[in-house]
Each structure stands twice: as C-alpha cells, then as structure tokens.
Amino acid sequence: MTNDIRVRYAPSPTGHLHIGNARTAIFNWLFARHYNGQFIIRIEDTDAARNIADGEKSQLDNLAWLGLDWDESPEKPGEYGPYRQSERNEQGIYQEFIDELLAKGLAYKSYKTSEQLAQERAAQQAAKQAPHYVYEYKGLSDEAREAKYAEFESQGLKPVIRFRVPEDKIYAWDDIVKGHIEIGGKEIGGDWVIQKADGMPTYNFAVVVDDHLMAISHVLRGDDHVSNTPKQMMIFEALGWDIPKFGHMALIINGETGKKLSKRDENVLQFVEQYKELGYQPQAMVNFIGLLGWSPKGEDEIFSLEEFKQMFDETRLSKANAKFDQKKLEWINNQWMRRDLNHVMPQLIQELVDAGFVSEAEAQEKNDWLTEVIKVAGVEGISYTREIVELVRQPFFALGELTEEMLDYLTSDDGRKVFSAWEKAYTALPETATADDYMNTIRAIQNDLEIKGRNLWNPIRIATTHEVQGPNLPEMLVVLDKATVLQTMADVKTKYLN
C-alpha cells in the first residue's frame, strides 16, 4: 500500500453515532493510519427533513471521544472542500455532472407522479414481478422525448432525473472483505433517480461525485451497501472515472437473537453516547467495536487503538456476521477500568455526585474517603462506572429495611449473644482501628461464644449495615463513620432487642 490511500467516513446528521457507524469510522481510520494514508470526514446532509439539531456535532464529538482524529472535515478543510453535501450542492458541484449525463443521453427527465409509480408497483406485485421502474419513453426519438418534456413542464410538473441502467451489463468487483462479487444490471430495479425534483442529488449519485473529486481510493462500509455498489459503479463508468476499491464489512447481529442489529431493537443499547453516559471507557468501546468482524492473530483480546493501528490487516476482516455480545463488552470495559483505576476514580466519584450522595464541594473535601469507599465496595467487579451508584448506596449513604430473615438471625438466642458481645467490643475499639483489628475482634467473639458462620457474621452485619452480604465487613467498618455505626446499632437494639 502507498501513502496515496484516502478513505472517508461520511455520516448523515440524522441521528447519534450508532455502533455500526462507529465501526465503519474506526476501520476506515485504522486502514488510513496503518498505511500512512488520510482519513476524511464528509457530511452527507442532503436529506434535510431527517437531519436533527446537533446531529453533525454529536457524530464528531463521539468520534473524538473514541480517540479518532481526521485530516479533513467541515471544520478542518483541505483542498477538496466543502465537506458538507448541502454546501457542495449549493455550489453547483453535482449539477455539472447531472447535465453531462443528460447531454450524453445517459440520464433523462422523468415526470411520473407518485400515484403513477404506486399504480405500477401494485400491478407488478399482482403479476408477481420483481419491483422495477418502467421506462416511459420507450420507442421515442430524442426529439419526441424533448417534446414530452415540454408538455409535462407546461402542466407545472417538476421532473426527477433518472439514470438509464444498462440492463445487459454485469457489474463485478473484487471486494476487500467478501471476495469476487457480480451483480447484473437487471437486478438493479430499473432506472433510478440521481436527482430529486427539488434539485438535490440522491445518495448514490452524490457519493460518487464526492468520492471522485475528493480522490477517495478505498471505500470501507457495511454489508448493507453491497446493493448500492453497482449503481455507483455505473456512474463512475458513465463519467469516465476510476472506481475505488470497495470493501463491505459483515453485518453486526444481536448475539442473543441472531438477527441484524436494528435501531428498533430496544434490548440492546446501540449508540456510543449511551455507553459514554453509563461510564464505559472510550478505549474499551474502541477495543470491543474493533473486534466486531475483525480478528487479531493470537488469543489476546485487549488492545488499545494504537495497538490496533499497528497490527491492522484488512485481510483479517471477517465475512461472517459479527455478534454483538453485551457481556463481552462489559468484560472488556472492566479490564480497561482495572488497568488504570486512578484514572477512572474521578469518574466514579462524579457518579456519586450525580446520584445526589454528595455535593461537588463534599466530593472535593472527602475525596480520599470516597476513594476508599469505592474500593471497599468492590469497584474492580463492576462493568461500567454508573454501576458504582447501587454498589455503594447501602450502607455507605443509606440503610435498607430489615427483612424477616434478618430479624430471625438478629433476635435468635445466638444473635442476641453475638450482638451483646459485639456492641461491647466495637464500642471499646478506637476510631483508628484497622481491618485486622476488627477481624481479630470477631474471631475472639467466635472463640468465646463458640458461635461461627452465618450465626456469627449475620447479626454483626445486620446491626452495623442492615445487610447480610456485601463487601468484606472489617474493611467496610474501617471506612464507615464510627458514630454513625454506633447510632445504627443503638437503633437496632432499641427497636428489636429490648
């Protein structure tokens, strides 16, 4: 490969960054950076009705959060701009080539109404025919066709521009991922629209013009674009341009259902921003997404973006569908959190602020204590930072209700004996007591009373934390405020043991 490689990620600002689109961006970035090529961001915003406010910003912000950078974009223009299709259309970039195809007789004006098209489609369905466009000027000379144009325009009709599909031609290419592919012109569905009635170019036309004028060498995209490729190839050929190399990555499917990952599938979070808000790490997201349809050599599965770049090999892109496995994503994120807990700790503390456990000022004042609470609560076992909220809620910031099962342990003969011994021993220990001090105290009670197991530990846990399970009790007692624990024990004694 040479440094002439230029690839692009071209999102539509119609929504937030989807996992599938993020994968497209990541693999294009890896391809470019591995071969010292260039990675371009182009915004395909011609469908104005579907564009959302801040759609473009959301895409770029989330790509940057994932660690990607780019060489050219709307905000970082180079010699091939502008980089928004709406602006390119305003400059007449597409119209020049629409006019060229019309002049060559390779495209034509079509005035069929939506009602006429619906009727044709219904008739084809009734005849059990594959849906296709029916050419309305068949048998007419150029002059007769021009006369038809004038007739329709006199009626106030606005045309779309359709490309004349060479139905006898086979469109073949050696796909970077899927290997050799052939699709016949007859499978396209007839002449297709390259310019809408409002003057906007359609996707399959504009993308060809942009890829050519921006010197795009390779197009890596999802499997769902395979059917678009012959349409785009025929435009490249009609305008006498070189065709870039195409690669179509395997579908991403829901690992549980085996179905294509659809934005309508509410059982799976599918947008990068959702994972960001839950406290997933960007390195983990890139790591997980990078393994969707690409396999490294060896058994290792934890890689940084830089490591991915060094080892990237487009021949290892898989033809098989990529399974979106939520549990694997959680595991990968846990591995990244454990790699650098000090880096993640401010995020974890912020989660406690956001949950209302402490204020911003308290978080700064009690930073060391909160850090210890988080560690004791078992941070190394969580999948993402938001999970820390429920992990520390009880008993560090609230007490749960005592259940009948808890009361049975507490009010039994053994429970009363353990409570009495523990109350005396705990009260006598200094506030500076260590986890070892607490463990030795509990062992002494065990030896004195000859009570062990749950009958020993549960009454102590219940009296101090209102819990029967959770983190290591001696370590919890180190970070719990002693005055608060004494009050909790006093309340339990007054309500249940007197």
N, C-alpha and C positions, 0 to 999 in steps of 0.2 A: 504493500500500500504506500501511497505517497502523501505528501502534505497538501495535495490538491483536494483532499476529501472535505466536502462541505455537506453537512446534514442539518436538518431543521426539525424543530418541534413547533407545530402550528395549531394551537388550541383555538377553539371558539369561545368567546367570553359569555357563554350561555349558562355557566354553572361553575361550581368549585372544582378543584383538582381531584379527579377520580383516580382510584388506584390504577386502573387500566391506562389512563393517560399519563400518570406519573411513571409507569413502567416504560411507556414509549419515550418519554423525555429522558429517563435515566439511561436506557440503552443507546439512544442517539448520542447522548453526552459521552458515554463510555466509548462508543465507536470513534467519535471525533477525537477525544483526548488520548486514547490509546495510540492512534495513528498520527498524532500531532496535526489533526485537521481542525476544522472550525464548526462550531455549534451555533445555530441561528434560531432566534425566536421570531416567529411570524404570527400575527393575529388575524385569524380568519373570521371577520366580523360582518360578513355581508348579510347575514340573517338578522337584521336589526330588530325584528319583532321578538326574537328569543333572547337577545342579549340582556344580561342583568347588570344592575349597578355594581360597580367594583368587580365585575367578573374577570376582567383582564388583570387588575391588581391582585386579586385573590390567587390567580394562577401563578403569577410571577413571584409573589411573596412566599407561596408554599414551595415553589421550586427552589428558591433561595434558602428557605428553611431546611430543605433536604440536602443542601450543600452544593447545588449545581450553580455554575456560572455560565455565561454565554458571551459570544464575541460580537453579536449584533442583535438588536431588538429595537422596538419603537423608542425606548429611552436611551439606547446606545447605538445610534445609527451608523451605518457604514456606507459604502459606495452603492449599495444595491437597494436603498430605501425608496419610498417609505415602506414601513413594515406592517402596516395595517391595510387589509384589503379594501376597506371603505375609502381610505385616502388614495390608494392606488387607482381605484375606480374613478374617483373624482378627477384625477389627473389624466384620465382617458387611456390608461395603460392597456386595459383589456379591449376597449373599443377598436383600437387599431387592428387587433388580430381577428376580432369578430368581422370587421369589414373585409379583411383579407380573405377569410374563408367564404364570405358571401360572394366576393368578386371571383373567386376560383370556382364557384358553383358547388363547394363542399358543404355549404350550410344554406339554409333558406328560412324565410319568414313563415311562421305558422300562426293562423288566426283561429284555430279551433277553440271553441269555448269550453269551459269546464263541464257544461251539460253534455256537449257532444262527446267529450272524452269519456265521461261516465257511461254514456249510452254504448259507446264502442266497447268499453271494458265489460259491461254487463253482457253484451252479445257474445264476446269471446268466452266468457265464463259459461254461458249457456251452451256454446258449441264445444266446450271442454278444450279450449285452446289456451296456450300459454299467453299471458297478457303481453301485448306488443303494440307499438304505435303504428298506425296505418298512414302511409304517405298519401297526402291529399292531392298531389299534383301529378300523379302517375299518368304518363302519356302526353303531358302538355309540353309544348315548346317553351323555351326561355321567355319568348315574347308573351305567350299565353299566361305563363305564371306571373309575369310582371303585371299583366292586366288584372289578374286576380288580386294581386297586392293592392292595386289602386282601388278596386271595387270594395274590398274589405275596409280599407282605410277611409273611404268615403262614408262608410257606415259608422265611423268612430271607433273601430276595433283597433286594439293595440296588439302587436304580434309578440310572440316569443321567437327566439332564434333556435332552430334545431340543426344538429349536425347530421349529415347524411351518412348513415352507417354502412360500410362495405360488408354486406352480409356474407359474402363468399370468402372473406379473409379470415385466417387463423391468427390469433394474437398469442404469441409464445414468448416466454422469458424464463431464464434460469434464476429462480428465486433464491436469495441468500439463505433462507431458512427451509423452505418447502421443496426445493429442487425444481425440476423442469415442470412448467405449467403451460397448458394450452387451453384457450377459450375461443370458440368460434364467434364470428360476428353475428350469427343468427341467435346466439344465446343472450345478446345484449338487451333485447326487448324493443328493438326498432330504434328509429331516430330519436335522439334525446336532446333535451333543452340545454343549450350552452349560455343563453342569456334570457333572463326573465322579462316580463312585459314592462317592469319598472326600470329596466336598463341595467339591473345588477347581474353580474355573471354568476353562473351556478358553480358549485364547489368543484366539480370535475373539470371544468374549463379553467377557472381562475388558478387552481392549484398547479396546472401545467404551465401556464404563463409565468407564474411566480417562480416555480422551480427552475424553469429555463433561465429567466432573467437574473435570478439570484445564484446561478451556477451551482445548483444543488447536484451533487454527484451520486448520492445514495439516499434512498427513501426507506427507512425502517418504520413499520407501523403494525397495527393489529391485524389479525386474520380477517376481520370483518371488512377490510378494504380490498380483499382479493378481487371481488366483483367490480370494483372501480378501476382496477388496473388496465383492462383492455380499453375502456373508454378514454383513459388518459393517454394510453399508447397511441390511439388513433389520432388524437390531437397533436401529439409530438410529431408523428409522421406527416400529418397534413400540413404542418407548418415547417417541415424540413429540419426539425431539431433532433439532437441526440437524446436518447432515452436514458434516464438514470437507472442505476441498478436498484431493483426492488427486493425488499425482504419483509415477509409477513409473519409476525410472531404469533405463536399459538394462542388460542383462546384461554382466558382465565375462567375457571369454573369453580363453583361453590364446592368445597371439599366434602360437604355433608350430603348435598343433594345430587351432585354430579351435573348440575345444569349450569349453563353460561351465567357468569356473574352479571346480574342485571341490576340497574339502578332501582328497579321496583322490588328487589329482594330486600325486605326490611330486616331479615335475620342477620345480615352482615353489614357492619359499618364499612362504607365504601369510599369515603372521601378523606384525603390526607388531613384536612383540617380537623375532622372529628377525632382522629388519633392524636393529633397535636394537643387538642383541648383536654384529652384524657391523661396526657402526660407521657405519651410514648416519645422515645428519643429519636431524633432525626437519623442518627447513624443506624439505629435498629430498623427504621422504616426502609431506608435505602438497602440495608442488608437483606431484609425479607423480600422486598419487591424485586431486588436483583436476582433472587433465586426462583422467581416465577417464570419458568420457561427457559432457564439457563442453568447449566450445571458446571461447577468447577471440577478440576481434577482433584482426586483425593477425597478424604472424609470430612475435612473441616467445613464448617458452615457459617462461621462468624468472620465477616470481612468488613473492613472499612471501605469507603468509597475510593480512596486512593489505592487500596489493595485490589479492588475490583478493576480499577483502571489498568493497573499493571498486568493483571492476568487475563484481561478480557480477550475473548476469542469468539468471533461471530459464528464460527463453525460449530460451537457448542450450544447454540440456540436450539431449543428442542422443537420437534414437530408435534410432539404430544401435548395435549391440553395441560395447562398449568393449574394445579389445585391450590385454591386459596384456603389455607389451613389456619384458622384463628388461633388455635392452641400453639402452633409453631411460631406465629408472630409474637404471642405473649412470652414464649420461652426465649426467643431471640432478644426481645426488649429487656427481659430480666437479666440476660447475660450482659447486655451493654450497661445497664444500671449498676450491676455489681462490679463492672470493670472500673468505674470511677464514681463511687458513691459520694465523694466530696463534691464533685461537680453537680451531681443530681440533688444534693441536700437542699440548696436554696429553693429548688422547685418543690420539693416535698414540704418544706416549711410554708411556702406560699399556698400550697393546697390547704393547710390548716387555717391560714388567714382567710382564704376564700370560703372555707366552710364555716367561718364565724367562731372558731375556737379561741382565737387570739386576734388582737388588733395588729396593725402594721407596727405600731410602736412597741407593743409587747413582744412581737416576734423578734425585733432587734434586741430588746432588753434581755429576753430569755432564750437567745439563740442557742447557747450551749445546752441548756436544759432540754429544749425542743429536739435538738440533735440526738441527745441521749434517749429521749422518749421514743423517737422514731426508730433508733437502732434496737432498743429493747423490744419494741412492738413486733419486730421481725421484718424489717424493710427488705431484707435480702430475698424474701419469699414472694414479694409482690410482682405483678406483671407490668404495672404502669403506675405513675405517681398518684393518680386520683384514688387508687385503692388504699392509700395510707389513711385516708379520712376515716373509714369504718374500722380500720385496724387499731387506731389509737383512740377512737371516740370513747370507748369504755375500757378501762376505768379511768383513763387519764383526764378526761374532760366531762364525763357524765357517769352516773351509776345506773345499771339496769335494775329491773324489778326482780325480786327474789321469787323463784318458782317453787312449786310444791316439792319438787325433788330436792332443791337446795335446802329448803326448810327441814326436810326429813333428815338430811345429813347434819344440819346445824343443831337441831333440837333433840337428837338421839342422845343416849347416855354418853357414848363416846364423843359425840360432838360437843356436848356441854363441858366434858372434861378437857378436851383439846382447847376449846375457846378460853376457858379459865386460865389454863397454863400459858397459852399464847398471849393473852391480854397482859398478864403479869410480866412475861419475858420481854415482849415488844416494848412495853412502856419503859422498861429499865434500860433498853438499848439506847445509845446516843444517836443523834441525828446523822452522825458521820459513819454509822455502821455500814459495813460493806456487804456484798452479796454472800461472801464466805461467812460473815458473822450471822446473817440470817439463816443460812443453811445449817450452820452448827447449832443454832438455837432450836431449829425444828427437829434436828436429829436428836438433840438432848431430850426434847419432849417425847419423841418416839420411844427412846430408851426408858424414860421414866414411867410413861403410861403404858408401854408395850402395845401401842396402837400404831398401825402403819397403813400404807397405801391410801386409798381414797378416804377412808375414815379419818386419817390424819390430815391429809392435804386439803380436802374439800372444805372442812369447817374453817380453816385458816383463810383459804382463798375467798370463801363466801363472806367472811367477816370483814375482810380488808378491801375486796374489789367487787363484791356481788357477782363474781364469776366462778365457774368450776373448771374452766380451761382457758388457755391462752399462753402468753409468753412465760418464760421461767420466772416463778414467783419471787425468789430472792433478788433477781435483777430488777424486777418491777418495783419492789419495795425500796430499792436504792433511789429511784427517781421520783417516786410518789412523795408528796409532801407529808411529813410525819403527823403534823397537826390535823390535816385532813383525814388521814387514815384513822387516827385516834377517835375523831368525831364519828366517822363511819362505823367503827367498832362499837362506840357508845350507843349510837342509834340502834344498831342491830341488837345489842344486849337489852336495851330498854324495851324494844318492841317485841322481841321473840324469846328472850332467855330469862326474864324475871318472873 
